[in-house]
């Protein structure tokens, strides 16, 4: 499928789902032609937002009995979401393209800061680099609640059908979760009996880890996330006794080998 056809199809649905009246035709026009560069490969990088909207549209119009007015409203809502997601993707791709050279410079400077042990400079550069991976998160935020808006078109009686279709579509694009990073550490800690004093210290370290993770969570480079995780793990181990550390290592290994 070409880049133009993906955006057009996501916006207006397949040919046999074309609107039949003027009101519906107006709301089902494809987004601005400047969005045509959003192809399937790029869409996948951002979590398939256009594909999800397209499949929700197809499912709702095929499985739920709707009036022409309701169909027109569904098109209007989803066309707006397609345009919003496409614009967000396009803007972020433009940002990455224009700043790619600086990205390489920042990476080189980060390596220098690591070698010098300059933690303040490392934090600054990691924040800058994290901006390059923020796109998928921004796209997700731009689409929050789109299924709720569509459900509102049909009222409480048919809304559950919309949510069921949305869940079915979204499940296809959710990665299989396997505990990694801080999640593994936290799950292992739950199996260990901690004193109130230890629990207090662990809570402090967890807060510190969460604050640090927010700074780097959207970066595509796993390095910063791995460093936050390693720092959290090291701090946790210092709180535990030697016997507890042995238990922790055992539980951590078991959890890593067991996908959820």
Secondary structure, DSSP 8 states (H G I E B T S, - for coil): --HHHHHHHHHH--GGG--SSHHHHHHT----GGGGG--HHHHHHTTSHHHHHHHHHHHHHHHS---HHHHHHHHHHHHHHHHHHHHHHHHHHHHHHHTHHHHHHHHHHHHHHHHHT-HHHHHHHHHHHHGGG-HHHHHHHHHTTHHHHHHHHHHHHHHHHHHHHHHHHHHTTS------HHHHHHHHHHTS---HHHHHHHHHHHHHHHHHHHHHTT-S-HHHHHHHHHHHHHHHHHHS-HHHHHHHHHHHHHHHTS--
